[in-house]
Amino acid sequence: MIDKNYYGPWAVIAGGSEGVGSAYARQLATAGINLVLLARKSGPLEETASEARALGVEVTTLELDLLDDDALDHLRAVTDPLDVGLLVFNAGAGSYASEFVSSDLAAVQRTIDLNIKSQLALTHHFGGRMKERGSGGIILMGSISGYLGTEHISFYAAAKAFGRIFAEGLWLELAPLGVHVLEVIPGATRTPALGRLGLNLDMPGLVLADPEDVAREGLEHLDQGPIWITTGHFETAQKQSGFDRSALLLEAAERFRKMSSAT
């Protein structure tokens, strides 16, 4: 079980209303860590908060769009009085898919800003606080998509590739100071966000991870950064890091087309 003295007494979960974020909330609450949950959707946010409170911890919710210019100010108003020992950045799920040159460029920019700009802002703020206290942890949620370009989500995959390299550098900087950094890299996971992409999640042979398993692996390996690839996906990540790139791209694209109703 996660050490609440090292990573508590408070954790902030960005994207804490559903899917993997909600799983993190339940598991951290079970470990006795108080929570600040932020997300855009108040309904799922309050449902997750109620589940966590029932496990005996304090929970503060913040209905917040991280892309708002004053998002960090609103978050700081809530969290500055708290001793935050853990940041889980679970926002930035790929809920928009399109061929890039035909895309809504504003939607593309939102995807990039959420996965890069917002992630950097929260990590900079809370990472700085954890550096001062000499302990804590940062979990960044990546994706197996960050290892290989994918049509219709090229911009999302590129943002996830950025996140992986960022996590590695951040780990080098903070680990010697007692702050653990881990990017968790899951494969396809049965979450509402994945469903909103319009993929065929019932395709024969498709294996979908459970959000509870993804969150559990992240917490179990938090002190073993900088990267943790969830069960069953290491060989995929290794293969997609290799050559020849064109052959890898075409092979993966064929699998993706079978899943996607967008093509």
Rosetta blueprint (number, residue, H / E / L):
1 M L
2 I L
3 D L
4 K H
5 N H
6 Y H
7 Y H
8 G L
9 P L
10 W E
11 A E
12 V E
13 I E
14 A E
15 G L
16 G L
17 S L
18 E L
19 G H
20 V H
21 G H
22 S H
23 A H
24 Y H
25 A H
26 R H
27 Q H
28 L H
29 A H
30 T H
31 A L
32 G L
33 I L
34 N E
35 L E
36 V E
37 L E
38 L E
39 A E
40 R L
41 K L
42 S H
43 G H
44 P H
45 L H
46 E H
47 E H
48 T H
49 A H
50 S H
51 E H
52 A H
53 R H
54 A L
55 L L
56 G L
57 V L
58 E L
59 V E
60 T E
61 T E
62 L E
63 E E
64 L L
65 D L
66 L L
67 L L
68 D L
69 D L
70 D L
71 A H
72 L H
73 D H
74 H H
75 L H
76 R H
77 A H
78 V H
79 T H
80 D L
81 P L
82 L L
83 D L
84 V E
85 G E
86 L E
87 L E
88 V E
89 F E
90 N L
91 A L
92 G L
93 A L
94 G L
95 S L
96 Y L
97 A L
98 S L
99 E L
100 F H
101 V H
102 S H
103 S L
104 D L
105 L H
106 A H
107 A H
108 V H
109 Q H
110 R H
111 T H
112 I H
113 D H
114 L H
115 N H
116 I H
117 K H
118 S H
119 Q H
120 L H
121 A H
122 L H
123 T H
124 H H
125 H H
126 F H
127 G H
128 G H
129 R H
130 M H
131 K H
132 E H
133 R H
134 G L
135 S L
136 G E
137 G E
138 I E
139 I E
140 L E
141 M E
142 G L
143 S L
144 I H
145 S H
146 G H
147 Y H
148 L L
149 G L
150 T L
151 E L
152 H L
153 I L
154 S H
155 F H
156 Y H
157 A H
158 A H
159 A H
160 K H
161 A H
162 F H
163 G H
164 R H
165 I H
166 F H
167 A H
168 E H
169 G H
170 L H
171 W H
172 L H
173 E H
174 L H
175 A H
176 P H
177 L H
178 G L
179 V E
180 H E
181 V E
182 L E
183 E E
184 V E
185 I E
186 P L
187 G L
188 A L
189 T E
190 R L
191 T L
192 P H
193 A H
194 L H
195 G H
196 R H
197 L L
198 G L
199 L E
200 N L
201 L L
202 D L
203 M L
204 P L
205 G L
206 L L
207 V L
208 L L
209 A E
210 D L
211 P H
212 E H
213 D H
214 V H
215 A H
216 R H
217 E H
218 G H
219 L H
220 E H
221 H L
222 L L
223 D L
224 Q L
225 G L
226 P L
227 I E
228 W E
229 I E
230 T L
231 T L
232 G L
233 H L
234 F H
235 E H
236 T H
237 A H
238 Q H
239 K H
240 Q H
241 S L
242 G L
243 F L
244 D L
245 R H
246 S H
247 A H
248 L H
249 L H
250 L H
251 E H
252 A H
253 A H
254 E H
255 R H
256 F H
257 R H
258 K H
259 M H
260 S E
261 S L
262 A L
263 T L
